Amino acid sequence: MTPDTGQRRLPIGIQTFRTLREDGCHYVDKTGFALDLIREGTHYFLSRPRRFGKSLFVDTLKELFEGSQELFEGLEAFDRWDWSVRYPVVRLEFGRGDYAEPGHLQVNLMAQLDSVDRLTGLRSACDSGPERLARLLEILHTRSGQRVVVLVDEYDKPILDALHKPDIAKANRDYLRGLYSVVKSCDAHIRFCLLTGVSRFSKVSLFSGLNNLRDITLNPKYSSICGYAESDLDAVFAPELEGLDRDRIRDWYNGYSWGGAEKVYNPFDVLLLLSDREFKPWWYETGTPTFLIERLAEEAVPWHILDGLLASEQLLSAFDVGRIAPEALLFQTGYLTVVAREDLGDGVSYRLGFPNREVRQSLNRSLLDDLLGTGWKRDRERNRLMQALKAGDLAGVKEVLRALLAGIPHQWHGRNPMAEYEGFYASVLYGHFSATGAEVRAEESGSAGRADLCVRAFGRVYIFEFKMRGRGGTAAAMAQLKDRGYADRYRALGEPTHLVAVEFSPETRNLTHFETETI
């Protein structure tokens, strides 16, 4: 290994544990989680969003079971693992390739099994991939005297790649179902098994033959099995953090949780920030799928209710070809995260929300761009809104919002029934405010009710109440703002607070009245 000179590299893009350790990179020790998994069971499934360190964790397990003791010096596993025993490992990776092409999955799997044959000196040739894998596990067990470790990385990519081609996606799903059922039928030959991916396809659709698989995705004990905790930044990256505002780092990138008490950062965001010293949506820009934005538009999902959704674990697992709930899609792809666990008497439910500023701001910008188009005009209006919010210029806020609503294509209203309701305007305005990076809360609870929209930006608070024409107008909206004391919590903080009553017209599809009061 490379001698420790006190200076370590940032492991940007490195998913190989050996390379990371031999090249003297910063490493957040996850080997304790590996030992816990091995001690507690044998067959596991873990879902995390892209670029969260799943592949590195899988590779760490590979090196651990293969007995690469020199790589673990100084880590938790070093003194707790029996290095005298080495296990054969079969690792399958589906991260490479275009699985939207018919037959590519089968070719890819056979090529991976060919590689295992070459590395082990075996010949496990059979007519099908599942049969060949089963034969390989049996031979490796017999030859080594140790049961085999099976690691499958990005198990779901062959399905996700082909979601826009349902017939191919279903064919890939059915083929994988047969492949993964081998893990159950060959249980006598398997010491440990872990499958990782982005999505949690329902057990009925994909894992019906693997009912002994333990899903640890929402297990609070393993909430930080991937990602960086706040303590990791202090312990591992302290030298790199000098000169950076920690509160701003938390605001931009912290906040992911899968039911545990500790929130984590996406590693990709942290590493790129430390490298380039610039706050940007690093993770978001690496590949937000177009189909996600299109799906939210097709489903007419109100944007303003995304931050605060309540979902059951069953719903969050309801993921299959042609049957993907928007809540499950957003959660599994990392755009929503667990804010709180709630027991309502019929089982645990999960309160979801945006993890941080990066995701909240970037996703809402993408949704607005899909609705209104992209270009310099969008950026200009966004900047105008930020300037008006900063100055407390309520007339300026009104004009920007009027221009925003006027820019929505006429044909969009015709295909979206939400356009006739307050929720539509709340969604669009929520998206526009969120796209500026402001802190935005929809239907924020107070002692006497819920405010339609609360915006905190530049040391000011803006509380909105919306009415459609004919339902009381701005007079009723302003009276509601005052009578229900929506501003009380902010007034106690000493922040300038603006009450904003807005009336919309379903005919003009724009605001007609805009009444304000500063308290």
TORFI-277770 format. One record per residue (C-alpha): residue number from 0; x, z, y. Coordinates in nm, 3 decimals, always signed. Layout:
# residues N
REC  num        x        z        y
REC  NUM        X        Z        Y
...
***
This chain:
# residues 519
REC  num        x        z        y
REC    0   +0.000   +0.000   +0.000
REC    1   +0.100   -0.052   +0.361
REC    2   +0.275   +0.255   +0.506
REC    3   +0.066   +0.455   +0.752
REC    4   +0.226   +0.396   +1.093
REC    5   -0.055   +0.568   +1.280
REC    6   -0.199   +0.232   +1.389
REC    7   -0.476   +0.084   +1.183
REC    8   -0.656   -0.250   +1.192
REC    9   -1.025   -0.298   +1.248
REC   10   -1.167   -0.437   +0.920
REC   11   -1.373   -0.712   +1.083
REC   12   -1.519   -0.939   +0.817
REC   13   -1.333   -0.764   +0.532
REC   14   -1.556   -0.695   +0.232
REC   15   -1.278   -0.642   -0.023
REC   16   -1.179   -0.280   -0.076
REC   17   -0.827   -0.364   -0.196
REC   18   -0.754   -0.580   +0.108
REC   19   -0.886   -0.315   +0.343
REC   20   -0.673   -0.042   +0.189
REC   21   -0.355   -0.242   +0.138
REC   22   -0.364   -0.382   +0.491
REC   23   -0.396   -0.038   +0.649
REC   24   -0.744   -0.083   +0.797
REC   25   -0.975   +0.185   +0.926
REC   26   -1.204   +0.295   +0.642
REC   27   -1.509   +0.520   +0.647
REC   28   -1.495   +0.702   +0.313
REC   29   -1.805   +0.627   +0.104
REC   30   -1.648   +0.722   -0.229
REC   31   -1.837   +1.053   -0.237
REC   32   -2.163   +0.859   -0.253
REC   33   -2.022   +0.653   -0.539
REC   34   -1.936   +0.966   -0.737
REC   35   -2.283   +1.112   -0.678
REC   36   -2.451   +0.797   -0.806
REC   37   -2.235   +0.786   -1.116
REC   38   -2.297   +1.153   -1.191
REC   39   -2.673   +1.139   -1.141
REC   40   -2.773   +0.823   -1.325
REC   41   -2.691   +0.476   -1.448
REC   42   -2.925   +0.209   -1.306
REC   43   -2.975   +0.175   -0.929
REC   44   -3.115   -0.054   -0.664
REC   45   -3.022   -0.041   -0.294
REC   46   -3.165   -0.244   -0.008
REC   47   -2.998   -0.264   +0.333
REC   48   -3.000   -0.530   +0.611
REC   49   -2.728   -0.792   +0.631
REC   50   -2.379   -0.693   +0.746
REC   51   -2.428   -0.326   +0.666
REC   52   -2.140   -0.281   +0.422
REC   53   -2.322   -0.337   +0.092
REC   54   -2.061   -0.579   -0.041
REC   55   -1.776   -0.344   +0.047
REC   56   -1.950   -0.058   -0.131
REC   57   -2.001   -0.275   -0.441
REC   58   -1.634   -0.372   -0.435
REC   59   -1.535   -0.005   -0.397
REC   60   -1.728   +0.073   -0.715
REC   61   -1.552   -0.212   -0.893
REC   62   -1.207   -0.077   -0.806
REC   63   -1.311   +0.277   -0.896
REC   64   -1.433   +0.185   -1.244
REC   65   -1.132   -0.041   -1.305
REC   66   -0.904   +0.254   -1.232
REC   67   -0.720   +0.131   -0.921
REC   68   -0.599   +0.482   -0.843
REC   69   -0.345   +0.384   -0.578
REC   70   -0.621   +0.246   -0.354
REC   71   -0.805   +0.580   -0.337
REC   72   -0.525   +0.806   -0.222
REC   73   -0.653   +1.035   +0.052
REC   74   -1.018   +0.961   -0.026
REC   75   -1.279   +1.193   -0.173
REC   76   -1.275   +1.025   -0.514
REC   77   -0.900   +1.058   -0.563
REC   78   -0.904   +1.412   -0.704
REC   79   -1.248   +1.393   -0.862
REC   80   -1.221   +1.084   -1.082
REC   81   -1.075   +1.051   -1.432
REC   82   -0.819   +0.777   -1.379
REC   83   -0.721   +0.770   -1.746
REC   84   -1.041   +0.582   -1.837
REC   85   -1.094   +0.221   -1.732
REC   86   -1.420   +0.036   -1.765
REC   87   -1.487   -0.340   -1.793
REC   88   -1.675   -0.467   -1.488
REC   89   -1.905   -0.769   -1.456
REC   90   -1.974   -0.846   -1.093
REC   91   -2.220   -1.117   -0.988
REC   92   -2.233   -1.230   -0.627
REC   93   -2.505   -1.455   -0.490
REC   94   -2.385   -1.457   -0.131
REC   95   -2.243   -1.809   -0.153
REC   96   -2.436   -2.131   -0.201
REC   97   -2.756   -2.300   -0.090
REC   98   -3.023   -2.189   -0.331
REC   99   -3.293   -2.399   -0.168
REC  100   -3.175   -2.688   -0.384
REC  101   -3.338   -2.715   -0.730
REC  102   -3.111   -2.601   -1.011
REC  103   -2.838   -2.463   -0.786
REC  104   -2.900   -2.105   -0.900
REC  105   -2.841   -2.190   -1.266
REC  106   -2.523   -2.384   -1.186
REC  107   -2.393   -2.102   -0.967
REC  108   -2.456   -1.836   -1.230
REC  109   -2.282   -2.038   -1.503
REC  110   -1.981   -2.086   -1.273
REC  111   -1.962   -1.710   -1.214
REC  112   -1.978   -1.641   -1.588
REC  113   -1.706   -1.901   -1.642
REC  114   -1.491   -1.703   -1.402
REC  115   -1.554   -1.381   -1.596
REC  116   -1.453   -1.560   -1.917
REC  117   -1.127   -1.673   -1.762
REC  118   -1.044   -1.328   -1.628
REC  119   -1.117   -1.154   -1.957
REC  120   -0.998   -1.424   -2.194
REC  121   -1.339   -1.437   -2.363
REC  122   -1.568   -1.716   -2.467
REC  123   -1.926   -1.606   -2.417
REC  124   -2.075   -1.956   -2.409
REC  125   -2.451   -1.975   -2.469
REC  126   -2.720   -2.221   -2.369
REC  127   -2.869   -2.007   -2.091
REC  128   -2.735   -1.772   -1.827
REC  129   -2.929   -1.464   -1.944
REC  130   -2.824   -1.517   -2.308
REC  131   -2.465   -1.566   -2.200
REC  132   -2.464   -1.248   -1.990
REC  133   -2.608   -1.048   -2.279
REC  134   -2.342   -1.180   -2.516
REC  135   -2.069   -1.107   -2.260
REC  136   -2.177   -0.742   -2.223
REC  137   -2.175   -0.695   -2.599
REC  138   -1.827   -0.847   -2.642
REC  139   -1.673   -0.652   -2.353
REC  140   -1.813   -0.324   -2.486
REC  141   -1.688   -0.391   -2.837
REC  142   -1.342   -0.506   -2.730
REC  143   -1.270   -0.229   -2.475
REC  144   -1.449   +0.059   -2.641
REC  145   -1.609   +0.141   -2.306
REC  146   -1.953   +0.047   -2.189
REC  147   -1.969   -0.216   -1.914
REC  148   -2.032   -0.173   -1.540
REC  149   -2.271   -0.436   -1.398
REC  150   -2.267   -0.494   -1.022
REC  151   -2.496   -0.753   -0.860
REC  152   -2.446   -0.822   -0.489
REC  153   -2.711   -1.002   -0.280
REC  154   -2.939   -1.021   -0.580
REC  155   -3.222   -1.168   -0.368
REC  156   -3.046   -1.444   -0.173
REC  157   -3.150   -1.719   -0.418
REC  158   -3.512   -1.634   -0.333
REC  159   -3.470   -1.573   +0.041
REC  160   -3.285   -1.904   +0.088
REC  161   -3.584   -2.092   -0.049
REC  162   -3.877   -1.910   +0.113
REC  163   -3.957   -2.226   +0.310
REC  164   -3.983   -2.408   -0.025
REC  165   -4.223   -2.184   -0.221
REC  166   -4.200   -2.377   -0.549
REC  167   -3.821   -2.342   -0.560
REC  168   -3.838   -1.979   -0.444
REC  169   -4.078   -1.895   -0.727
REC  170   -3.863   -2.079   -0.981
REC  171   -3.554   -1.886   -0.863
REC  172   -3.748   -1.560   -0.876
REC  173   -3.865   -1.625   -1.232
REC  174   -3.513   -1.718   -1.343
REC  175   -3.370   -1.403   -1.189
REC  176   -3.640   -1.195   -1.356
REC  177   -3.511   -1.317   -1.692
REC  178   -3.150   -1.254   -1.590
REC  179   -3.211   -0.899   -1.468
REC  180   -3.416   -0.810   -1.775
REC  181   -3.087   -0.842   -1.967
REC  182   -2.977   -0.518   -1.800
REC  183   -3.266   -0.337   -1.970
REC  184   -3.229   -0.503   -2.310
REC  185   -2.852   -0.441   -2.313
REC  186   -2.874   -0.081   -2.200
REC  187   -2.663   +0.036   -2.496
REC  188   -2.369   -0.165   -2.360
REC  189   -2.400   -0.057   -1.992
REC  190   -2.227   +0.242   -1.832
REC  191   -2.351   +0.184   -1.477
REC  192   -2.553   -0.078   -1.289
REC  193   -2.617   -0.136   -0.920
REC  194   -2.812   -0.421   -0.759
REC  195   -2.797   -0.463   -0.382
REC  196   -2.976   -0.694   -0.142
REC  197   -3.169   -0.722   +0.182
REC  198   -3.522   -0.720   +0.045
REC  199   -3.717   -0.499   -0.192
REC  200   -3.908   -0.744   -0.407
REC  201   -4.190   -0.572   -0.588
REC  202   -4.109   -0.439   -0.933
REC  203   -4.401   -0.631   -1.074
REC  204   -4.272   -0.967   -0.949
REC  205   -3.900   -0.934   -1.015
REC  206   -3.814   -0.618   -1.206
REC  207   -4.102   -0.598   -1.453
REC  208   -3.847   -0.598   -1.735
REC  209   -3.623   -0.343   -1.567
REC  210   -3.842   -0.038   -1.523
REC  211   -3.550   +0.205   -1.550
REC  212   -3.406   +0.090   -1.217
REC  213   -3.389   +0.375   -0.963
REC  214   -3.456   +0.260   -0.607
REC  215   -3.250   +0.470   -0.364
REC  216   -3.335   +0.266   -0.054
REC  217   -3.550   +0.540   +0.102
REC  218   -3.385   +0.837   -0.064
REC  219   -3.284   +1.071   +0.222
REC  220   -2.971   +1.176   +0.031
REC  221   -2.838   +0.821   +0.046
REC  222   -2.960   +0.730   +0.394
REC  223   -2.601   +0.691   +0.520
REC  224   -2.454   +0.532   +0.206
REC  225   -2.395   +0.224   +0.423
REC  226   -2.327   +0.220   +0.796
REC  227   -2.130   +0.453   +1.023
REC  228   -2.256   +0.798   +1.120
REC  229   -2.177   +0.955   +1.457
REC  230   -1.923   +1.182   +1.286
REC  231   -1.751   +0.876   +1.138
REC  232   -1.683   +0.740   +1.484
REC  233   -1.515   +1.068   +1.577
REC  234   -1.317   +1.105   +1.255
REC  235   -1.212   +0.744   +1.194
REC  236   -1.236   +0.544   +1.516
REC  237   -1.147   +0.803   +1.781
REC  238   -0.832   +0.616   +1.898
REC  239   -1.034   +0.297   +1.949
REC  240   -1.311   +0.464   +2.150
REC  241   -1.102   +0.557   +2.450
REC  242   -1.245   +0.408   +2.767
REC  243   -1.590   +0.337   +2.619
REC  244   -1.907   +0.522   +2.726
REC  245   -2.032   +0.707   +2.416
REC  246   -2.386   +0.742   +2.550
REC  247   -2.399   +0.369   +2.608
REC  248   -2.267   +0.304   +2.254
REC  249   -2.546   +0.521   +2.112
REC  250   -2.809   +0.349   +2.324
REC  251   -2.696   +0.002   +2.221
REC  252   -2.613   +0.043   +1.854
REC  253   -2.707   +0.379   +1.697
REC  254   -3.046   +0.456   +1.543
REC  255   -3.078   +0.312   +1.191
REC  256   -3.232   +0.548   +0.937
REC  257   -3.381   +0.526   +0.589
REC  258   -3.544   +0.866   +0.582
REC  259   -3.241   +1.088   +0.627
REC  260   -3.170   +1.327   +0.911
REC  261   -2.859   +1.135   +1.017
REC  262   -2.884   +0.803   +1.198
REC  263   -2.619   +0.536   +1.150
REC  264   -2.462   +0.242   +1.329
REC  265   -2.437   -0.109   +1.194
REC  266   -2.063   -0.145   +1.112
REC  267   -2.047   -0.502   +1.241
REC  268   -2.164   -0.393   +1.586
REC  269   -1.914   -0.109   +1.606
REC  270   -1.618   -0.317   +1.493
REC  271   -1.691   -0.606   +1.732
REC  272   -1.746   -0.365   +2.020
REC  273   -1.415   -0.190   +1.953
REC  274   -1.239   -0.524   +1.923
REC  275   -1.381   -0.708   +2.225
REC  276   -1.474   -0.403   +2.439
REC  277   -1.801   -0.571   +2.535
REC  278   -2.163   -0.463   +2.481
REC  279   -2.342   -0.756   +2.320
REC  280   -2.600   -0.808   +2.046
REC  281   -2.323   -0.874   +1.794
REC  282   -2.531   -0.819   +1.481
REC  283   -2.843   -0.990   +1.612
REC  284   -2.653   -1.305   +1.704
REC  285   -2.509   -1.351   +1.354
REC  286   -2.825   -1.496   +1.212
REC  287   -3.173   -1.380   +1.305
REC  288   -3.389   -1.601   +1.081
REC  289   -3.618   -1.850   +1.250
REC  290   -3.881   -1.784   +0.986
REC  291   -3.907   -1.421   +1.106
REC  292   -4.003   -1.523   +1.461
REC  293   -4.237   -1.793   +1.328
REC  294   -4.403   -1.549   +1.089
REC  295   -4.473   -1.295   +1.364
REC  296   -4.625   -1.574   +1.575
REC  297   -4.837   -1.705   +1.286
REC  298   -4.968   -1.358   +1.205
REC  299   -5.040   -1.291   +1.575
REC  300   -4.874   -0.952   +1.534
REC  301   -4.911   -0.750   +1.857
REC  302   -4.555   -0.694   +1.975
REC  303   -4.637   -0.370   +2.152
REC  304   -4.741   -0.191   +1.832
REC  305   -4.419   -0.269   +1.643
REC  306   -4.244   +0.034   +1.792
REC  307   -4.441   +0.311   +1.622
REC  308   -4.597   +0.142   +1.319
REC  309   -4.701   +0.372   +1.035
REC  310   -4.646   +0.224   +0.689
REC  311   -4.664   +0.349   +0.331
REC  312   -4.371   +0.310   +0.095
REC  313   -4.588   +0.076   -0.111
REC  314   -4.638   -0.151   +0.188
REC  315   -4.267   -0.151   +0.271
REC  316   -4.200   -0.267   -0.086
REC  317   -4.469   -0.538   -0.082
REC  318   -4.230   -0.829   -0.067
REC  319   -4.277   -1.143   -0.273
REC  320   -4.288   -1.520   -0.235
REC  321   -4.596   -1.602   -0.027
REC  322   -4.686   -1.234   +0.015
REC  323   -4.474   -1.062   +0.275
REC  324   -4.635   -0.809   +0.509
REC  325   -4.488   -0.837   +0.862
REC  326   -4.406   -0.465   +0.856
REC  327   -4.211   -0.506   +0.532
REC  328   -4.031   -0.814   +0.663
REC  329   -3.922   -0.642   +0.984
REC  330   -3.815   -0.325   +0.806
REC  331   -3.622   -0.488   +0.525
REC  332   -3.438   -0.726   +0.755
REC  333   -3.331   -0.444   +0.988
REC  334   -3.546   -0.504   +1.296
REC  335   -3.745   -0.186   +1.239
REC  336   -3.614   +0.138   +1.095
REC  337   -3.752   +0.474   +0.987
REC  338   -3.815   +0.700   +1.286
REC  339   -3.987   +0.978   +1.088
REC  340   -4.128   +1.063   +0.747
REC  341   -4.490   +1.181   +0.757
REC  342   -4.693   +1.335   +0.475
REC  343   -5.060   +1.262   +0.542
REC  344   -5.182   +1.415   +0.218
REC  345   -5.183   +1.096   +0.011
REC  346   -4.808   +1.055   -0.015
REC  347   -4.521   +1.003   +0.226
REC  348   -4.562   +0.743   +0.499
REC  349   -4.296   +0.617   +0.737
REC  350   -4.314   +0.588   +1.113
REC  351   -4.117   +0.277   +1.208
REC  352   -3.951   +0.179   +1.533
REC  353   -3.676   -0.030   +1.685
REC  354   -3.340   +0.126   +1.597
REC  355   -3.169   +0.067   +1.929
REC  356   -3.142   -0.133   +2.249
REC  357   -2.972   -0.429   +2.080
REC  358   -3.261   -0.497   +1.845
REC  359   -3.545   -0.406   +2.082
REC  360   -3.410   -0.622   +2.364
REC  361   -3.295   -0.916   +2.152
REC  362   -3.602   -0.944   +1.930
REC  363   -3.836   -0.933   +2.227
REC  364   -3.630   -1.200   +2.401
REC  365   -3.661   -1.420   +2.095
REC  366   -4.037   -1.366   +2.078
REC  367   -4.072   -1.452   +2.446
REC  368   -3.854   -1.760   +2.407
REC  369   -4.074   -1.876   +2.120
REC  370   -4.381   -1.829   +2.339
REC  371   -4.251   -1.956   +2.671
REC  372   -3.948   -2.167   +2.587
REC  373   -3.586   -2.112   +2.678
REC  374   -3.379   -2.209   +2.978
REC  375   -3.253   -2.093   +3.312
REC  376   -3.604   -2.019   +3.441
REC  377   -3.653   -1.752   +3.176
REC  378   -3.326   -1.585   +3.271
REC  379   -3.411   -1.609   +3.640
REC  380   -3.749   -1.438   +3.592
REC  381   -3.590   -1.170   +3.376
REC  382   -3.334   -1.099   +3.647
REC  383   -3.605   -1.092   +3.913
REC  384   -3.796   -0.834   +3.712
REC  385   -3.488   -0.617   +3.668
REC  386   -3.419   -0.626   +4.042
REC  387   -3.779   -0.536   +4.124
REC  388   -3.778   -0.245   +3.878
REC  389   -3.450   -0.115   +4.016
REC  390   -3.578   -0.125   +4.374
REC  391   -3.924   +0.011   +4.297
REC  392   -4.058   -0.316   +4.439
REC  393   -4.410   -0.317   +4.295
REC  394   -4.511   -0.634   +4.478
REC  395   -4.211   -0.804   +4.319
REC  396   -4.310   -0.675   +3.974
REC  397   -4.660   -0.817   +4.028
REC  398   -4.531   -1.163   +4.117
REC  399   -4.294   -1.179   +3.821
REC  400   -4.570   -1.079   +3.580
REC  401   -4.809   -1.331   +3.733
REC  402   -4.550   -1.606   +3.690
REC  403   -4.482   -1.494   +3.333
REC  404   -4.847   -1.519   +3.229
REC  405   -4.891   -1.850   +3.410
REC  406   -4.606   -1.993   +3.203
REC  407   -4.778   -1.944   +2.868
REC  408   -4.875   -2.289   +2.731
REC  409   -5.250   -2.354   +2.746
REC  410   -5.270   -2.461   +2.381
REC  411   -5.125   -2.128   +2.269
REC  412   -5.435   -1.944   +2.391
REC  413   -5.661   -2.170   +2.188
REC  414   -5.498   -2.083   +1.857
REC  415   -5.457   -1.711   +1.920
REC  416   -5.773   -1.498   +1.930
REC  417   -5.575   -1.205   +2.073
REC  418   -5.565   -1.388   +2.408
REC  419   -5.914   -1.254   +2.486
REC  420   -5.812   -0.888   +2.459
REC  421   -5.607   -0.630   +2.647
REC  422   -5.373   -0.604   +2.349
REC  423   -5.249   -0.957   +2.408
REC  424   -5.144   -0.883   +2.765
REC  425   -4.996   -0.551   +2.660
REC  426   -4.787   -0.736   +2.399
REC  427   -4.657   -1.001   +2.637
REC  428   -4.574   -0.752   +2.910
REC  429   -4.417   -0.517   +2.657
REC  430   -4.196   -0.802   +2.540
REC  431   -4.095   -0.897   +2.893
REC  432   -4.005   -0.544   +2.995
REC  433   -3.819   -0.482   +2.668
REC  434   -3.622   -0.803   +2.714
REC  435   -3.468   -0.654   +3.029
REC  436   -3.327   -0.363   +2.829
REC  437   -3.566   -0.112   +2.984
REC  438   -3.699   +0.178   +2.776
REC  439   -4.056   +0.080   +2.694
REC  440   -4.328   +0.274   +2.514
REC  441   -4.669   +0.132   +2.428
REC  442   -4.968   +0.362   +2.393
REC  443   -4.754   +0.668   +2.457
REC  444   -4.945   +0.982   +2.371
REC  445   -5.022   +1.244   +2.632
REC  446   -5.230   +1.561   +2.625
REC  447   -5.546   +1.370   +2.719
REC  448   -5.493   +1.023   +2.575
REC  449   -5.257   +0.727   +2.553
REC  450   -5.113   +0.522   +2.837
REC  451   -5.113   +0.148   +2.770
REC  452   -4.751   +0.103   +2.870
REC  453   -4.470   +0.324   +3.001
REC  454   -4.149   +0.170   +3.134
REC  455   -3.837   +0.368   +3.229
REC  456   -3.567   +0.176   +3.410
REC  457   -3.301   +0.255   +3.670
REC  458   -3.417   +0.617   +3.713
REC  459   -3.780   +0.519   +3.773
REC  460   -4.095   +0.539   +3.561
REC  461   -4.378   +0.284   +3.565
REC  462   -4.704   +0.376   +3.389
REC  463   -4.949   +0.091   +3.331
REC  464   -5.317   +0.091   +3.242
REC  465   -5.480   -0.243   +3.159
REC  466   -5.843   -0.353   +3.186
REC  467   -6.014   -0.683   +3.119
REC  468   -6.243   -0.810   +3.397
REC  469   -6.587   -0.660   +3.370
REC  470   -6.467   -0.338   +3.211
REC  471   -6.426   -0.122   +3.517
REC  472   -6.142   -0.301   +3.694
REC  473   -5.843   -0.143   +3.862
REC  474   -6.049   +0.142   +4.006
REC  475   -6.136   +0.264   +3.657
REC  476   -5.781   +0.205   +3.537
REC  477   -5.628   +0.404   +3.824
REC  478   -5.879   +0.686   +3.777
REC  479   -5.785   +0.701   +3.411
REC  480   -5.415   +0.717   +3.495
REC  481   -5.474   +1.012   +3.726
REC  482   -5.743   +1.201   +3.538
REC  483   -5.554   +1.202   +3.210
REC  484   -5.230   +1.313   +3.363
REC  485   -5.013   +1.044   +3.207
REC  486   -4.746   +1.103   +3.470
REC  487   -4.717   +1.479   +3.426
REC  488   -4.426   +1.475   +3.180
REC  489   -4.222   +1.245   +3.404
REC  490   -4.306   +1.426   +3.727
REC  491   -4.160   +1.740   +3.570
REC  492   -3.832   +1.552   +3.522
REC  493   -3.817   +1.469   +3.891
REC  494   -3.816   +1.091   +3.834
REC  495   -3.999   +0.865   +4.084
REC  496   -4.318   +0.764   +3.903
REC  497   -4.536   +0.462   +3.979
REC  498   -4.894   +0.433   +3.853
REC  499   -4.996   +0.070   +3.804
REC  500   -5.356   -0.036   +3.733
REC  501   -5.393   -0.399   +3.627
REC  502   -5.702   -0.615   +3.568
REC  503   -5.685   -0.939   +3.367
REC  504   -5.924   -1.232   +3.358
REC  505   -5.996   -1.409   +3.027
REC  506   -6.090   -1.719   +3.228
REC  507   -5.773   -1.754   +3.436
REC  508   -5.561   -1.583   +3.165
REC  509   -5.372   -1.398   +3.432
REC  510   -5.389   -1.078   +3.629
REC  511   -5.653   -1.070   +3.903
REC  512   -5.599   -0.726   +4.056
REC  513   -5.291   -0.507   +4.074
REC  514   -5.327   -0.160   +4.227
REC  515   -5.036   +0.086   +4.254
REC  516   -4.967   +0.441   +4.361
REC  517   -4.633   +0.623   +4.374
REC  518   -4.626   +0.996   +4.305
***
